[in-house]
Amino acid sequence: MIDIIQIIITSPFLQRALLAAVLVAVIAAASGTFLVFRGLSFMASGVAHAALGGTALGIFLQESGLVPWFDPVLGALLFSVLVAIFTGYAGESGITQKMEVAVGVSFALSMSLAVFLMYYIPPYRVPQIWGYLVGDILLLNDLDVIMLASTAVLLGVITLMFNKEFVYVSVDMEGSVAHGMNARAYHYLMLIISALAIALATKAVGAILVYAILVAPAAASNELVKSVRGVIITVFMIALIAELIGLTTSFVVYVSPSAIAGILAALSYILALQVKRIRERVHMDVEETTSTPADLVETFNQSIAIEEKRDHNHEH
């Protein structure tokens, strides 16, 4: 234990990775939970891949000299927000299917733009684009952690402030409008702040794995836990444990910590389905067991009533 603490103290990159793991778990709890409630789990993947197109555009603007000050991270955030706005516009009526289609179209457009711009970007800058696709939590710098922390804190504060509103909008948007709530504003706020958080989480775990980290724990918790607060806490714990195990495993075996975290997060959903099935089966068995005495009592009472009726007829 002392050796582990000493390694953490003397390894700044490991300190950043551990802090990023906690921040990504916060983002998964605050953002992934409501995306699953809203039926928009695919949005996490769509926004994460849209960040590739934004990064490619930022690098192209830098290298071409058109906008030399334009940072690729700004491009990633810009594209993520555009995807959120486009998705929100398609889903103002509350129809989730339209939002999923909008995410799919944005996903295809962003990836196509990224591939198109790669032909006009110097080869030595291309790996920076693919870095958003794979990601590595051990390679984060101080600025990455600061931006991730700022977004996680902002997302956490907004989620705490508008927790009930986000739940209403996620579960029944039409009903929220009927009750006089400004559902449209909360709808866009939830999507935009989630998009920003997902874009920066992509920098830490990669576009491929951000989907597993943000969605799988939320889906697993939703199968097992009934209360919204319980789901959020469970999502945070599953995501954090998966990432910590991934980091620990990477020191023992030569493997990507994000890959291990993504696999464990996905397995948590499979395990949750099995636990739910076993729980339902046990519940059904208990109901059958408890219902048997009642049935026997009813049958016994009916038999007594028939016998009494027969005796009464014989007497007459």
C-alpha positions in Angstrom: 0.0 0.0 0.0 2.8 2.4 0.9 4.6 1.5 -2.4 1.4 2.4 -4.4 1.0 5.7 -2.6 4.7 6.5 -3.3 4.3 5.7 -7.0 1.2 8.0 -7.2 3.1 10.8 -5.4 6.1 10.6 -7.7 4.1 10.2 -10.9 2.4 13.3 -12.1 0.9 11.5 -15.2 -0.7 9.0 -12.9 -2.1 11.7 -10.7 -3.7 13.3 -13.7 -5.0 9.9 -14.8 -6.6 9.3 -11.4 -8.2 12.7 -11.3 -9.4 12.3 -14.8 -11.0 9.0 -13.9 -13.0 10.6 -11.1 -14.0 13.5 -13.4 -15.1 11.1 -16.2 -17.1 9.1 -13.7 -18.9 12.4 -12.6 -19.7 13.2 -16.2 -21.0 9.6 -16.8 -23.2 10.0 -13.7 -24.6 13.4 -14.5 -24.8 13.1 -18.3 -25.1 9.4 -19.2 -28.0 8.9 -16.7 -30.3 11.5 -18.4 -29.2 10.4 -21.9 -30.4 6.9 -21.1 -33.6 8.2 -19.5 -34.2 10.3 -22.7 -33.5 7.3 -25.0 -30.5 9.1 -26.5 -27.7 6.7 -25.6 -26.4 6.9 -29.2 -25.8 10.6 -28.7 -22.7 9.9 -26.7 -21.1 8.1 -29.6 -22.4 10.7 -32.1 -21.0 13.7 -30.2 -17.7 11.9 -29.5 -17.2 11.1 -33.2 -18.2 14.7 -34.1 -15.2 15.8 -32.1 -13.0 14.2 -34.7 -14.5 16.4 -37.4 -14.0 19.5 -35.3 -10.4 18.6 -34.5 -9.7 18.0 -38.2 -11.2 21.4 -39.0 -9.2 23.1 -36.3 -5.9 21.6 -37.5 -6.8 22.5 -41.1 -7.4 26.1 -40.2 -4.1 26.3 -38.3 -2.0 24.7 -41.0 -3.6 26.6 -43.9 -3.1 29.9 -42.1 -6.7 30.9 -42.5 -7.3 31.0 -38.7 -3.9 30.2 -37.1 -5.1 30.8 -33.6 -7.9 28.3 -33.8 -7.2 25.4 -31.4 -8.4 21.9 -32.4 -10.0 21.5 -29.0 -12.3 24.5 -29.9 -13.2 22.8 -33.1 -14.1 19.6 -31.2 -16.3 21.6 -28.7 -17.9 23.6 -31.6 -18.9 20.5 -33.5 -20.2 18.8 -30.3 -22.4 21.8 -29.5 -23.7 21.9 -33.1 -24.6 18.2 -32.9 -26.5 18.9 -29.6 -28.4 21.8 -31.1 -29.3 19.9 -34.3 -30.4 16.9 -32.2 -32.4 19.2 -29.8 -34.1 20.9 -32.8 -35.1 17.5 -34.2 -36.5 16.4 -30.8 -38.5 19.5 -29.8 -41.7 17.5 -30.4 -40.5 14.9 -27.9 -40.1 12.1 -30.5 -36.9 10.3 -29.6 -36.7 8.6 -33.0 -36.2 11.9 -34.8 -33.4 12.8 -32.4 -31.6 9.5 -33.0 -31.8 10.1 -36.8 -30.4 13.6 -36.2 -27.5 12.2 -34.2 -26.8 9.6 -37.0 -26.8 12.3 -39.7 -24.4 14.5 -37.6 -22.2 11.5 -36.9 -21.9 10.7 -40.7 -21.3 14.3 -41.6 -18.6 14.9 -39.0 -16.7 11.7 -39.8 -16.9 12.4 -43.6 -15.6 15.9 -43.0 -12.7 14.6 -40.9 -11.7 12.1 -43.6 -12.0 14.8 -46.3 -9.8 17.3 -44.4 -7.1 14.6 -43.7 -6.0 14.9 -47.3 -5.1 18.5 -46.8 -3.5 18.2 -43.4 0.2 17.4 -43.0 0.8 13.7 -42.2 2.5 14.4 -38.8 -0.8 16.1 -37.6 -3.1 13.3 -38.6 -2.4 11.1 -35.5 -3.7 14.0 -33.4 -7.1 13.5 -35.0 -7.0 9.7 -34.5 -6.0 10.4 -30.9 -9.6 11.5 -30.3 -10.8 8.1 -31.6 -8.7 6.0 -29.3 -7.6 8.2 -26.4 -5.3 7.5 -23.6 -6.0 8.6 -20.0 -2.3 8.3 -19.2 -1.3 10.9 -21.7 -3.4 13.8 -20.5 -1.6 17.1 -19.7 -2.5 19.8 -17.1 -4.7 21.8 -19.5 -6.7 18.7 -20.4 -7.4 18.0 -16.8 -8.3 21.6 -16.1 -10.8 21.7 -19.0 -12.2 18.3 -18.0 -12.6 19.5 -14.4 -14.2 22.7 -15.3 -16.8 20.9 -17.5 -17.4 18.2 -14.9 -18.0 20.8 -12.1 -20.3 22.9 -14.4 -22.2 19.8 -15.4 -22.5 18.7 -11.8 -23.8 22.1 -10.6 -26.3 22.4 -13.4 -27.5 18.8 -12.8 -28.0 19.5 -9.1 -29.9 22.7 -9.8 -32.2 21.3 -12.5 -32.4 17.7 -11.5 -36.2 17.5 -11.4 -36.6 19.4 -14.6 -34.1 17.2 -16.4 -36.0 14.1 -15.2 -39.4 15.5 -16.3 -38.0 16.4 -19.7 -36.3 13.1 -20.2 -39.3 11.0 -19.2 -42.2 13.0 -20.6 -41.4 16.1 -22.5 -45.0 16.6 -23.8 -46.3 16.3 -20.2 -43.8 18.8 -19.0 -45.0 21.3 -21.6 -48.6 20.7 -20.6 -47.8 21.5 -17.0 -46.4 24.9 -18.0 -42.7 24.0 -17.7 -40.2 25.7 -20.1 -39.3 22.2 -21.4 -37.6 23.5 -24.5 -35.0 25.5 -22.5 -34.2 22.6 -20.2 -34.2 20.3 -23.2 -31.4 22.3 -25.0 -29.5 23.0 -21.8 -29.3 19.3 -21.0 -28.1 18.4 -24.5 -25.6 21.2 -24.9 -23.9 20.8 -21.5 -23.8 17.0 -22.0 -22.2 17.5 -25.4 -19.5 19.7 -24.0 -18.8 17.1 -21.3 -18.7 14.3 -23.8 -16.3 16.1 -26.1 -13.8 16.6 -23.3 -14.3 13.1 -21.9 -13.4 11.9 -25.4 -10.0 13.4 -25.0 -9.5 11.2 -21.9 -10.9 7.9 -23.0 -11.4 8.2 -26.8 -14.5 8.3 -29.0 -14.9 4.6 -29.1 -14.8 4.0 -25.4 -16.6 7.1 -24.2 -19.8 5.4 -25.4 -19.2 2.5 -23.1 -18.1 4.6 -20.1 -21.1 7.0 -20.4 -23.9 4.7 -21.4 -23.2 1.2 -20.2 -23.1 2.0 -16.4 -26.2 4.2 -16.8 -28.0 1.4 -18.6 -26.9 -1.2 -16.0 -28.0 1.1 -13.1 -31.4 1.7 -14.7 -32.1 -2.0 -14.8 -31.4 -2.5 -11.1 -32.1 0.8 -9.2 -35.5 2.5 -9.1 -34.7 6.0 -7.8 -33.0 8.7 -9.9 -30.5 9.5 -7.1 -29.7 5.8 -6.7 -29.1 5.5 -10.4 -26.8 8.5 -10.5 -24.7 7.2 -7.5 -24.5 3.7 -9.0 -23.4 5.0 -12.4 -20.6 7.0 -10.7 -19.4 3.9 -8.8 -19.5 1.6 -11.8 -17.7 4.0 -14.0 -15.0 4.9 -11.4 -14.4 1.3 -10.5 -14.1 0.3 -14.1 -11.5 3.1 -14.8 -9.5 2.3 -11.7 -9.3 -1.3 -12.5 -8.3 -0.3 -16.1 -5.5 1.8 -14.7 -4.3 -0.9 -12.3 -4.3 -3.5 -15.0 -2.3 -1.4 -17.3 0.6 -1.5 -14.8 0.5 -5.3 -14.6 -0.2 -6.1 -18.3 0.7 -4.2 -21.3 -2.8 -3.0 -22.3 -4.7 0.2 -22.7 -6.4 1.3 -19.4 -9.3 2.8 -21.4 -9.9 -0.5 -23.2 -10.2 -2.4 -20.0 -12.5 0.2 -18.5 -14.7 0.1 -21.6 -14.9 -3.7 -21.4 -15.7 -3.7 -17.7 -18.4 -1.0 -18.2 -20.0 -3.1 -21.0 -19.9 -6.2 -18.9 -21.6 -4.4 -16.0 -24.7 -4.0 -18.2 -24.7 -7.7 -19.1 -24.3 -8.6 -15.4 -27.2 -6.2 -14.5 -29.5 -8.0 -17.0 -28.7 -11.3 -15.4 -29.2 -10.0 -11.9 -32.5 -8.5 -12.9 -33.6 -11.8 -14.5 -32.7 -13.8 -11.4 -34.4 -11.2 -9.2 -37.6 -11.4 -11.2 -37.5 -15.2 -11.2 -37.1 -15.3 -7.4 -39.9 -12.8 -7.0 -42.2 -15.0 -9.1 -41.3 -18.0 -7.1 -42.0 -16.1 -3.9 -45.4 -15.0 -5.2 -46.2 -18.6 -6.2 -45.2 -19.8 -2.7 -47.1 -17.2 -0.9 -50.2 -17.6 -3.1 -50.4 -21.4 -2.4 -51.7 -21.2 1.2 -54.3 -18.7 0.1 -55.5 -21.0 -2.7 -55.7 -23.9 -0.2 -57.7 -21.9 2.3 -60.1 -20.8 -0.4 -60.5 -24.4 -1.6 -61.1 -25.6 1.9 -63.7 -23.0 2.6 -65.5 -23.9 -0.6 -65.5 -27.6 0.4 -67.0 -26.7 3.8 -69.6 -24.6 2.2 -70.6 -27.4 -0.1 -70.8 -29.9 2.7 -72.9 -27.6 4.8 -75.3 -27.1 1.9 -75.6 -30.8 1.4 -76.4 -31.3 5.1 -78.9 -28.6 5.0 -80.7 -30.3 2.0 -80.7 -33.6 3.8 -82.3 -32.1 6.8 -85.1 -30.7 4.7 
